[in-house]
Amino acid sequence: MKRTIYGPDHDAFRESVREFVARSITPRAEEFIENRMIDREVWLEAGRQGFLGLEVPEEYGGSAAGDYRFNAVLGEELSGQSAALSSSLGIHYDVVAPYLVELTTEEQKKRWLPRFCSGEMITAIGMTEPSGGSDLAALRTTAVRDGSDWIVNGSKTFITNGYCADLVVVAARTSPEKKAKGITLFAVETGMEGFTRGRKLDKVGQPEADTAELFFENVRVPEENVIGEIDRGFIAMMERLPQERLGSAVANLAHAAAVLAETLVYVRERKAFGQAVGSFQHNKFVLADLVTKIEVSQAFLDQCILAHTEGELSAVNAAKAKMWTSEVQGEVLDACVQLYGGYGYMKEYRVARAWMDARVTRIWAGSNEIMREIIGRDLGL
């Protein structure tokens, strides 16, 4: 079914992203997997192409697109190459950007945003902790005022871009007695004494998306690195989680659709018992179900993209989109592995890597159990 949410400008932008991926990513994809990191030159090239500052005003080096559909197009095309590429760059341009654009002072914008847009400064967001998982209100990292500075202690884990990030938006507890209402956001930058990183985490999938543990031992963060209002960090995170979950949903479905398209080519060409694998009735029915599920899911997701573009996406619908697309992605990729047979279990085949890469999407950005809790509460249950 033809999608109708994009216009000529979005189509032209899509072509630019595809050229970038074909030129700067695809030829080096294996290298990035081997190094377990996307090269900084990719970030700089993305910056030169204007992909990192879609939400940033022009006076700070961005393109001020003012239209979330451009974010969605970028996410779809990056996901078509790999889930890790979309994850790494998406954390920067889609997740961190709203914090640095909407919550910062004029001085902070001038200090950070030009390098953010150019790719000279890579960013990450430090929410998840070893003991907390999806429970952001229970975080243990603390920040205690010391004169005009704050002393930060604690740790974060599973932080995408954590190993290479130059600036991390860190959530820390500033008023313990206020519980969720006592959290503040800080910009912790490379070089601050006491800020260290653990090893690159050895994940099941997405090896090229560097993921790390972060440690804060008496890190002195100046007042000018506070993001937003003191003790309003939890609210700031809750307000921006719908966009993070929508971006995750966009990536989920685009990634699954790209691998399914490759699988359809494979089953037309692969022969067994004298005929194409895809021509067997069982396989044909499986593929019919998968294609239908992708297209039906896309219709709902497109409405979420439009709603967010118009500032009307609810947290509940964002949760539905994130949960559903990650479940559909898992079902699609598992079936694709099966259709490839033994080759589907070989890492040199994209379908195997995609299958491993996708599993985490049912966990991150709030586990699917949390998404169901959000949806269930909205039902009055």
C-alpha positions, 0 to 999 in steps of 0.5 A, spaced: 500 500 500 502 506 498 504 511 504 502 518 503 505 521 509 511 523 505 512 529 500 517 531 495 522 534 500 522 528 504 523 523 498 529 528 496 532 527 503 531 520 502 535 520 496 541 524 500 541 519 506 541 513 501 547 516 497 550 517 504 549 510 506 551 507 500 558 511 500 560 512 507 557 506 510 556 500 506 563 499 504 565 499 511 560 495 514 564 489 516 570 494 518 565 497 523 563 490 526 570 488 527 572 494 531 565 494 535 565 502 533 562 506 528 568 511 525 568 518 527 569 520 520 562 517 519 559 522 524 563 528 521 560 526 514 553 525 517 554 532 520 557 535 513 550 532 510 546 536 515 543 529 518 545 531 525 542 537 526 535 536 523 531 539 530 537 544 531 536 552 529 540 554 523 543 559 528 547 554 531 549 550 525 542 546 524 537 545 519 531 547 523 527 542 519 521 543 524 518 536 521 519 530 525 518 526 518 525 528 516 527 524 522 523 518 521 526 518 513 533 518 516 531 513 521 528 508 516 534 509 511 539 508 517 535 502 519 535 499 512 543 498 513 543 496 520 539 496 526 546 499 530 547 504 525 540 507 526 541 506 534 548 510 534 546 516 530 539 516 532 541 517 540 544 523 538 540 526 533 533 524 535 534 522 542 539 527 545 537 533 540 531 535 544 534 536 551 540 540 548 535 544 544 529 545 548 532 545 555 538 549 555 540 556 556 543 561 550 550 560 552 549 552 552 546 552 545 552 556 543 557 552 546 554 545 544 550 545 538 555 547 533 559 541 534 553 537 535 551 538 528 557 538 525 559 531 528 565 533 532 561 532 538 558 525 539 553 525 545 549 519 549 544 519 554 545 516 561 539 514 564 539 506 565 543 504 571 545 497 573 540 496 579 534 500 575 533 497 568 526 501 566 525 504 573 528 511 572 525 513 578 529 509 582 536 511 580 541 511 585 546 516 581 547 522 586 549 530 585 550 534 591 551 541 591 558 544 592 558 551 592 556 553 585 558 546 582 555 539 583 559 533 585 556 527 581 557 519 584 554 513 581 554 509 575 550 508 568 550 502 564 548 499 557 549 506 554 549 507 547 555 511 544 557 511 551 564 509 549 565 514 544 561 520 547 564 527 548 558 529 552 553 525 556 546 527 558 546 524 565 540 523 570 542 524 577 538 525 584 539 532 587 533 531 592 533 524 595 527 526 599 523 528 593 524 521 590 522 522 582 521 529 583 528 530 585 532 528 579 536 533 575 540 533 568 547 534 567 552 535 561 558 530 563 563 532 558 570 528 556 575 530 560 572 531 567 576 528 573 572 522 575 568 521 569 571 514 566 568 509 562 568 501 563 569 496 557 565 496 551 560 491 553 560 484 549 553 484 546 549 479 543 547 483 537 549 490 534 557 490 535 558 496 531 554 500 536 559 501 542 555 500 548 559 502 555 558 502 562 559 509 565 562 511 572 562 517 576 567 518 582 566 525 585 565 528 578 565 536 579 560 538 574 559 546 574 553 550 574 553 551 567 552 544 565 546 543 568 540 542 563 534 545 565 531 546 571 533 543 578 529 537 580 525 537 574 529 532 570 524 526 571 519 530 568 523 532 562 525 525 561 518 523 561 516 528 556 521 526 551 520 519 552 515 518 546 519 521 541 525 516 543 520 510 543 517 513 536 524 513 533 525 506 536 518 504 532 520 507 526 527 503 526 524 496 528 519 496 522 524 499 517 529 494 519 524 488 519 522 490 512 529 491 509 531 484 511 524 481 509 525 484 502 532 480 502 528 474 504 523 474 498 529 475 493 532 469 497 526 464 497 525 466 489 532 464 487 533 458 492 531 451 490 529 445 494 526 439 491 526 442 484 522 448 486 523 455 489 523 455 496 518 460 496 513 456 492 512 451 497 505 453 500 507 453 507 512 458 506 508 462 501 503 463 507 508 465 512 511 470 507 504 472 506 502 473 513 509 477 514 508 482 509 501 483 511 503 484 518 509 489 516 504 493 512 498 493 517 503 495 522 506 501 518 499 504 517 499 505 524 506 507 525 505 512 520 499 515 523 503 516 530 509 519 525 504 524 523 501 525 530 508 527 533 509 531 527 503 535 529 505 535 536 499 530 538 502 523 539 500 521 546 505 517 551 500 511 550 500 511 543 508 511 543 508 505 547 503 501 543 508 503 537 514 501 540 511 495 543 508 492 537 513 494 532 519 490 536 514 484 537 513 484 529 520 485 528 522 479 532 517 475 529 519 477 522 526 476 523 525 469 526 521 467 520 526 469 515 532 465 519 528 459 518 526 460 511 534 461 510 535 454 513 542 453 515 545 459 512 540 463 516 544 461 522 551 464 519 553 470 521 556 472 514 549 472 512 545 479 514 539 475 516 543 472 522 546 479 524 539 482 523 536 477 528 541 478 533 541 485 533 533 486 533 532 482 540 534 488 544 528 492 541 523 489 546 528 491 552 530 498 551 527 504 551 522 501 556 521 494 556 515 491 552 512 489 559 513 496 561 509 498 555 504 494 556 503 497 563 502 504 560 497 501 555 493 497 561 493 503 565 490 507 560 485 502 560 483 504 567 486 497 569 
